[in-house]
Amino acid sequence: MPAPAPTILATSIGFDSRGRGPYDWAPGPVFDLAFDLAGRPEAPRLCYVGTATGDDPVRVAGVYGAFAGSGVRVSHLSLFPMPTVPDLRAHLLAQDVVWVGGGSVANLLAVWRVHGLDEVLAEVWRAGVVLGGVSAGSLCWHVGGTTDSYGPDLRPVTNGLGLIPTSNGVHYDSEEQRRPLYHRLVADGTLPGGHATDDGVGLVYRGTELAEVVADRSGRAAYRVERGADGAVVETRIEPRRLR
């Protein structure tokens, strides 16, 4: 059987909350989509990567708790204080989905490169493992985007992995600095054009091409943002397919 097409699920979608605490999580429909994209809707193998929050053990536990009692075979890869698996490449190649949590994309990229994880993830992607994530876990696959990694005033990040050779905007409707800064960075050439997502919206890439936009709630959208011939930014709304 041929390997699945290289696939990335880049989102502004996190876990659902069960309401009994900040990390009492439930897997939302975006995870069913990820498993379907991997061709493993039953008993999929999912590895959670929480580098962007310093491998916070409470968040790691929240991921295991979210899938407890399901058929999902969960593992995690932490890099602090040392990798939790003996062979990063072998472990990630054995997964169906790698899910990257949100947090500091700048720190994530730096730590990944120290461990050679940037090259490993590119190989894993080419092998057909679905790469997905939220916020920092969306930005990282692209050339760059806007980030609060450096403080409350957003700044550009331009050294993403570049598996998707465009830019990415996350939390487009919920953080007021996101849209104007993204427009400015595309207009002045700091970032190439790309796609942005409201909270609750995800982008499905097959290879390097956008294949579909999805959402886990109503009233949200994705946006194509590009520099026009006159240098002005052109933003085009893309209506998503509703999950569930």
DOMIMI-709891 format. One record per residue (C-alpha): x, y negated, z; residue in three letters; residue number from 1. Coordinates in Angstrom, 2 decimals, decimal comma, always signed. Layout:
BEGIN
+---------+---------+---------+------+-----+
|      c1 |      c2 |      c3 | rest |  nr |
+---------+---------+---------+------+-----+
|       X |       Y |       Z |  Ala | NUM |
...
+---------+---------+---------+------+-----+
% end
This chain:
BEGIN
+---------+---------+---------+------+-----+
|      c1 |      c2 |      c3 | rest |  nr |
+---------+---------+---------+------+-----+
|   +0,00 |   +0,00 |   +0,00 |  Met |   1 |
|   +1,47 |   -3,41 |   -0,94 |  Pro |   2 |
|   +2,18 |   -5,91 |   +1,83 |  Ala |   3 |
|   -0,50 |   -8,56 |   +2,40 |  Pro |   4 |
|   +0,12 |  -11,97 |   +0,85 |  Ala |   5 |
|   +2,13 |  -14,31 |   +3,08 |  Pro |   6 |
|   -0,52 |  -15,98 |   +5,24 |  Thr |   7 |
|   -0,57 |  -18,88 |   +7,68 |  Ile |   8 |
|   -3,54 |  -19,95 |   +9,81 |  Leu |   9 |
|   -2,73 |  -23,49 |  +10,96 |  Ala |  10 |
|   -5,31 |  -24,94 |  +13,33 |  Thr |  11 |
|   -6,55 |  -27,44 |  +15,83 |  Ser |  12 |
|   -8,41 |  -24,52 |  +17,48 |  Ile |  13 |
|   -7,47 |  -23,05 |  +20,84 |  Gly |  14 |
|   -8,95 |  -20,35 |  +23,01 |  Phe |  15 |
|  -12,50 |  -20,74 |  +24,25 |  Asp |  16 |
|  -12,99 |  -21,30 |  +27,98 |  Ser |  17 |
|  -15,06 |  -19,03 |  +30,19 |  Arg |  18 |
|  -15,35 |  -21,95 |  +32,61 |  Gly |  19 |
|  -13,88 |  -20,32 |  +35,70 |  Arg |  20 |
|  -10,50 |  -22,07 |  +35,59 |  Gly |  21 |
|   -8,15 |  -23,90 |  +33,22 |  Pro |  22 |
|   -6,64 |  -20,67 |  +31,82 |  Tyr |  23 |
|   -9,68 |  -18,42 |  +32,05 |  Asp |  24 |
|   -9,78 |  -17,96 |  +28,33 |  Trp |  25 |
|  -11,86 |  -16,06 |  +25,82 |  Ala |  26 |
|  -10,79 |  -15,44 |  +22,23 |  Pro |  27 |
|  -12,82 |  -17,55 |  +19,84 |  Gly |  28 |
|  -13,78 |  -16,54 |  +16,29 |  Pro |  29 |
|  -10,50 |  -17,88 |  +14,89 |  Val |  30 |
|   -8,83 |  -14,73 |  +16,21 |  Phe |  31 |
|  -11,31 |  -12,46 |  +14,42 |  Asp |  32 |
|  -10,42 |  -14,40 |  +11,27 |  Leu |  33 |
|   -6,70 |  -13,90 |  +11,91 |  Ala |  34 |
|   -7,17 |  -10,15 |  +12,32 |  Phe |  35 |
|   -9,29 |   -9,97 |   +9,17 |  Asp |  36 |
|   -6,61 |  -11,89 |   +7,24 |  Leu |  37 |
|   -4,07 |   -9,34 |   +8,46 |  Ala |  38 |
|   -6,30 |   -6,50 |   +7,29 |  Gly |  39 |
|   -6,55 |   -5,18 |  +10,86 |  Arg |  40 |
|   -9,97 |   -6,07 |  +12,26 |  Pro |  41 |
|   -9,74 |   -3,15 |  +14,71 |  Glu |  42 |
|   -6,84 |   -2,51 |  +17,14 |  Ala |  43 |
|   -4,68 |   -5,36 |  +15,81 |  Pro |  44 |
|   -1,28 |   -6,15 |  +17,30 |  Arg |  45 |
|   -0,95 |   -9,78 |  +18,40 |  Leu |  46 |
|   +2,17 |  -11,43 |  +19,78 |  Cys |  47 |
|   +1,76 |  -14,72 |  +21,65 |  Tyr |  48 |
|   +4,64 |  -17,21 |  +21,49 |  Val |  49 |
|   +4,47 |  -19,96 |  +24,13 |  Gly |  50 |
|   +7,77 |  -21,75 |  +23,54 |  Thr |  51 |
|   +6,05 |  -25,12 |  +23,17 |  Ala |  52 |
|   +5,06 |  -25,08 |  +26,87 |  Thr |  53 |
|   +8,32 |  -23,59 |  +28,10 |  Gly |  54 |
|   +6,88 |  -20,05 |  +28,16 |  Asp |  55 |
|   +4,53 |  -21,01 |  +30,99 |  Asp |  56 |
|   +3,72 |  -17,68 |  +32,69 |  Pro |  57 |
|   +0,21 |  -18,85 |  +33,61 |  Val |  58 |
|   -0,62 |  -19,42 |  +29,96 |  Arg |  59 |
|   +0,92 |  -16,09 |  +29,01 |  Val |  60 |
|   -1,30 |  -14,42 |  +31,61 |  Ala |  61 |
|   -4,27 |  -16,31 |  +30,19 |  Gly |  62 |
|   -3,68 |  -14,76 |  +26,78 |  Val |  63 |
|   -3,56 |  -11,25 |  +28,21 |  Tyr |  64 |
|   -6,70 |  -11,99 |  +30,21 |  Gly |  65 |
|   -8,52 |  -13,28 |  +27,13 |  Ala |  66 |
|   -8,12 |   -9,96 |  +25,32 |  Phe |  67 |
|   -8,47 |   -7,68 |  +28,34 |  Ala |  68 |
|  -10,88 |   -4,84 |  +27,60 |  Gly |  69 |
|  -10,71 |   -5,39 |  +23,84 |  Ser |  70 |
|   -8,95 |   -3,33 |  +21,22 |  Gly |  71 |
|   -6,31 |   -6,03 |  +20,66 |  Val |  72 |
|   -2,79 |   -4,87 |  +21,54 |  Arg |  73 |
|   -1,24 |   -7,98 |  +23,05 |  Val |  74 |
|   +2,43 |   -8,72 |  +23,59 |  Ser |  75 |
|   +4,34 |  -11,93 |  +24,14 |  His |  76 |
|   +7,70 |  -13,33 |  +23,18 |  Leu |  77 |
|   +9,24 |  -15,69 |  +25,71 |  Ser |  78 |
|  +12,69 |  -17,22 |  +25,26 |  Leu |  79 |
|  +13,19 |  -18,66 |  +28,77 |  Phe |  80 |
|  +15,47 |  -17,77 |  +30,50 |  Pro |  81 |
|  +16,25 |  -15,11 |  +27,88 |  Met |  82 |
|  +14,22 |  -13,29 |  +25,22 |  Pro |  83 |
|  +11,72 |  -10,83 |  +26,65 |  Thr |  84 |
|  +12,29 |   -8,32 |  +23,84 |  Val |  85 |
|  +15,65 |   -6,82 |  +22,85 |  Pro |  86 |
|  +15,19 |   -7,34 |  +19,10 |  Asp |  87 |
|  +13,20 |  -10,42 |  +18,02 |  Leu |  88 |
|  +13,07 |   -9,37 |  +14,39 |  Arg |  89 |
|  +11,90 |   -5,81 |  +15,00 |  Ala |  90 |
|   +9,27 |   -6,88 |  +17,50 |  His |  91 |
|   +7,72 |   -9,55 |  +15,29 |  Leu |  92 |
|   +7,81 |   -7,41 |  +12,14 |  Leu |  93 |
|   +5,75 |   -4,83 |  +14,04 |  Ala |  94 |
|   +2,89 |   -7,30 |  +14,64 |  Gln |  95 |
|   -0,24 |   -8,02 |  +12,65 |  Asp |  96 |
|   -0,56 |  -11,60 |  +13,96 |  Val |  97 |
|   +1,89 |  -13,97 |  +15,63 |  Val |  98 |
|   +0,03 |  -16,75 |  +17,47 |  Trp |  99 |
|   +1,94 |  -19,87 |  +18,56 |  Val | 100 |
|   +0,50 |  -21,99 |  +21,34 |  Gly | 101 |
|   +0,42 |  -25,78 |  +21,54 |  Gly | 102 |
|   +2,74 |  -28,13 |  +23,41 |  Gly | 103 |
|   +5,99 |  -29,78 |  +22,32 |  Ser | 104 |
|   +6,74 |  -29,01 |  +18,69 |  Val | 105 |
|  +10,10 |  -30,80 |  +18,93 |  Ala | 106 |
|  +11,25 |  -28,56 |  +21,78 |  Asn | 107 |
|   +9,80 |  -25,49 |  +20,10 |  Leu | 108 |
|  +11,74 |  -26,08 |  +16,88 |  Leu | 109 |
|  +15,01 |  -26,72 |  +18,72 |  Ala | 110 |
|  +14,74 |  -23,58 |  +20,86 |  Val | 111 |
|  +13,68 |  -21,41 |  +17,94 |  Trp | 112 |
|  +16,71 |  -22,49 |  +15,93 |  Arg | 113 |
|  +19,09 |  -21,74 |  +18,81 |  Val | 114 |
|  +17,80 |  -18,16 |  +18,77 |  His | 115 |
|  +17,58 |  -17,85 |  +14,98 |  Gly | 116 |
|  +13,83 |  -17,43 |  +15,28 |  Leu | 117 |
|  +13,24 |  -19,86 |  +12,41 |  Asp | 118 |
|  +14,84 |  -17,41 |   +9,98 |  Glu | 119 |
|  +13,14 |  -14,41 |  +11,57 |  Val | 120 |
|   +9,70 |  -16,01 |  +11,28 |  Leu | 121 |
|  +10,30 |  -16,80 |   +7,61 |  Ala | 122 |
|  +11,08 |  -13,13 |   +7,02 |  Glu | 123 |
|   +8,05 |  -12,04 |   +9,05 |  Val | 124 |
|   +5,83 |  -14,35 |   +6,99 |  Trp | 125 |
|   +7,17 |  -12,96 |   +3,72 |  Arg | 126 |
|   +6,54 |   -9,44 |   +5,03 |  Ala | 127 |
|   +2,82 |  -10,19 |   +5,43 |  Gly | 128 |
|   +2,45 |  -10,74 |   +9,18 |  Val | 129 |
|   -0,11 |  -13,50 |   +9,70 |  Val | 130 |
|   +1,46 |  -16,55 |  +11,34 |  Leu | 131 |
|   -1,01 |  -18,72 |  +13,22 |  Gly | 132 |
|   -1,33 |  -21,22 |  +15,99 |  Gly | 133 |
|   -2,79 |  -24,41 |  +17,37 |  Val | 134 |
|   -1,38 |  -27,95 |  +17,47 |  Ser | 135 |
|   +2,40 |  -27,45 |  +17,74 |  Ala | 136 |
|   +1,64 |  -23,95 |  +16,47 |  Gly | 137 |
|   +0,15 |  -25,56 |  +13,37 |  Ser | 138 |
|   +2,70 |  -28,32 |  +12,79 |  Leu | 139 |
|   +5,69 |  -25,99 |  +13,02 |  Cys | 140 |
|   +4,96 |  -24,14 |   +9,76 |  Trp | 141 |
|   +4,90 |  -27,38 |   +7,74 |  His | 142 |
|   +7,53 |  -29,96 |   +6,80 |  Val | 143 |
|   +6,33 |  -32,16 |   +9,65 |  Gly | 144 |
|   +3,57 |  -34,30 |  +11,09 |  Gly | 145 |
|   +2,74 |  -36,49 |  +14,06 |  Thr | 146 |
|   +3,64 |  -35,44 |  +17,59 |  Thr | 147 |
|   +3,48 |  -36,52 |  +21,22 |  Asp | 148 |
|   +6,62 |  -34,47 |  +21,96 |  Ser | 149 |
|   +8,54 |  -37,66 |  +22,80 |  Tyr | 150 |
|   +5,91 |  -39,38 |  +24,92 |  Gly | 151 |
|   +2,41 |  -40,85 |  +24,78 |  Pro | 152 |
|   +3,22 |  -43,01 |  +21,74 |  Asp | 153 |
|   +3,14 |  -40,65 |  +18,78 |  Leu | 154 |
|   +6,17 |  -40,26 |  +16,56 |  Arg | 155 |
|   +6,95 |  -38,31 |  +13,41 |  Pro | 156 |
|   +8,51 |  -34,87 |  +13,39 |  Val | 157 |
|  +10,16 |  -34,10 |  +10,05 |  Thr | 158 |
|  +12,16 |  -30,92 |  +10,67 |  Asn | 159 |
|   +9,45 |  -28,28 |  +10,66 |  Gly | 160 |
|  +10,12 |  -24,81 |   +9,24 |  Leu | 161 |
|   +8,73 |  -25,91 |   +5,87 |  Gly | 162 |
|   +7,13 |  -22,57 |   +4,99 |  Leu | 163 |
|   +4,26 |  -24,77 |   +3,85 |  Ile | 164 |
|   +6,02 |  -27,55 |   +1,89 |  Pro | 165 |
|   +3,57 |  -30,27 |   +2,91 |  Thr | 166 |
|   +2,78 |  -32,25 |   +6,06 |  Ser | 167 |
|   +0,17 |  -31,53 |   +8,70 |  Asn | 168 |
|   -2,00 |  -33,64 |  +11,01 |  Gly | 169 |
|   -3,63 |  -32,11 |  +14,10 |  Val | 170 |
|   -6,29 |  -33,37 |  +16,54 |  His | 171 |
|   -7,29 |  -35,81 |  +13,83 |  Tyr | 172 |
|  -10,59 |  -36,85 |  +15,37 |  Asp | 173 |
|   -9,77 |  -36,69 |  +19,09 |  Ser | 174 |
|   -6,57 |  -38,73 |  +19,47 |  Glu | 175 |
|   -6,83 |  -42,26 |  +18,16 |  Glu | 176 |
|   -3,17 |  -42,64 |  +17,13 |  Gln | 177 |
|   -3,18 |  -39,60 |  +14,87 |  Arg | 178 |
|   -4,95 |  -40,84 |  +11,74 |  Arg | 179 |
|   -3,33 |  -44,30 |  +11,37 |  Pro | 180 |
|   +0,18 |  -42,98 |  +12,02 |  Leu | 181 |
|   -0,28 |  -40,08 |   +9,63 |  Tyr | 182 |
|   -1,47 |  -42,48 |   +6,93 |  His | 183 |
|   +1,51 |  -44,78 |   +7,50 |  Arg | 184 |
|   +4,04 |  -41,95 |   +7,39 |  Leu | 185 |
|   +2,61 |  -40,58 |   +4,14 |  Val | 186 |
|   +2,40 |  -44,08 |   +2,64 |  Ala | 187 |
|   +6,04 |  -44,92 |   +3,38 |  Asp | 188 |
|   +7,36 |  -41,52 |   +2,32 |  Gly | 189 |
|   +8,49 |  -40,36 |   +5,75 |  Thr | 190 |
|   +6,18 |  -37,39 |   +5,26 |  Leu | 191 |
|   +4,92 |  -35,77 |   +2,08 |  Pro | 192 |
|   +1,18 |  -35,58 |   +1,61 |  Gly | 193 |
|   -0,66 |  -32,76 |   +3,31 |  Gly | 194 |
|   -3,72 |  -31,74 |   +5,28 |  His | 195 |
|   -5,15 |  -32,81 |   +8,64 |  Ala | 196 |
|   -7,64 |  -31,03 |  +10,88 |  Thr | 197 |
|  -10,25 |  -32,26 |  +13,33 |  Asp | 198 |
|  -10,45 |  -30,32 |  +16,59 |  Asp | 199 |
|  -12,11 |  -27,00 |  +15,89 |  Gly | 200 |
|  -10,84 |  -26,79 |  +12,30 |  Val | 201 |
|   -8,22 |  -24,53 |  +10,72 |  Gly | 202 |
|   -6,38 |  -24,23 |   +7,43 |  Leu | 203 |
|   -5,83 |  -20,85 |   +5,76 |  Val | 204 |
|   -2,80 |  -20,70 |   +3,46 |  Tyr | 205 |
|   -2,14 |  -17,78 |   +1,15 |  Arg | 206 |
|   +1,45 |  -18,20 |   +0,07 |  Gly | 207 |
|   +1,96 |  -21,95 |   +0,06 |  Thr | 208 |
|   -1,47 |  -22,83 |   -1,30 |  Glu | 209 |
|   -4,48 |  -23,84 |   +0,78 |  Leu | 210 |
|   -7,04 |  -21,08 |   +0,30 |  Ala | 211 |
|   -9,79 |  -22,03 |   +2,74 |  Glu | 212 |
|  -10,81 |  -24,42 |   +5,52 |  Val | 213 |
|  -12,73 |  -23,02 |   +8,51 |  Val | 214 |
|  -14,32 |  -24,42 |  +11,67 |  Ala | 215 |
|  -15,64 |  -22,98 |  +14,91 |  Asp | 216 |
|  -18,09 |  -25,85 |  +15,47 |  Arg | 217 |
|  -20,29 |  -28,15 |  +13,40 |  Ser | 218 |
|  -19,60 |  -31,70 |  +12,31 |  Gly | 219 |
|  -15,85 |  -31,28 |  +11,90 |  Arg | 220 |
|  -13,69 |  -31,29 |   +8,77 |  Ala | 221 |
|  -10,25 |  -31,13 |   +7,24 |  Ala | 222 |
|   -8,72 |  -33,85 |   +5,09 |  Tyr | 223 |
|   -6,34 |  -34,00 |   +2,16 |  Arg | 224 |
|   -4,07 |  -36,99 |   +2,71 |  Val | 225 |
|   -1,82 |  -38,11 |   -0,14 |  Glu | 226 |
|   -0,04 |  -41,16 |   -1,50 |  Arg | 227 |
|   -1,73 |  -42,64 |   -4,54 |  Gly | 228 |
|   -0,02 |  -44,13 |   -7,59 |  Ala | 229 |
|   -0,32 |  -47,62 |   -6,11 |  Asp | 230 |
|   +1,29 |  -46,54 |   -2,83 |  Gly | 231 |
|   -1,98 |  -46,57 |   -0,90 |  Ala | 232 |
|   -3,06 |  -43,46 |   +0,98 |  Val | 233 |
|   -6,01 |  -41,49 |   -0,37 |  Val | 234 |
|   -7,93 |  -39,36 |   +2,13 |  Glu | 235 |
|  -10,37 |  -36,72 |   +0,88 |  Thr | 236 |
|  -12,70 |  -34,90 |   +3,27 |  Arg | 237 |
|  -12,93 |  -31,10 |   +2,92 |  Ile | 238 |
|  -15,97 |  -29,37 |   +4,39 |  Glu | 239 |
|  -15,11 |  -26,14 |   +6,20 |  Pro | 240 |
|  -16,75 |  -22,75 |   +6,30 |  Arg | 241 |
|  -18,33 |  -22,19 |   +9,70 |  Arg | 242 |
|  -16,97 |  -19,20 |  +11,60 |  Leu | 243 |
|  -19,25 |  -16,67 |  +13,37 |  Arg | 244 |
+---------+---------+---------+------+-----+
% end
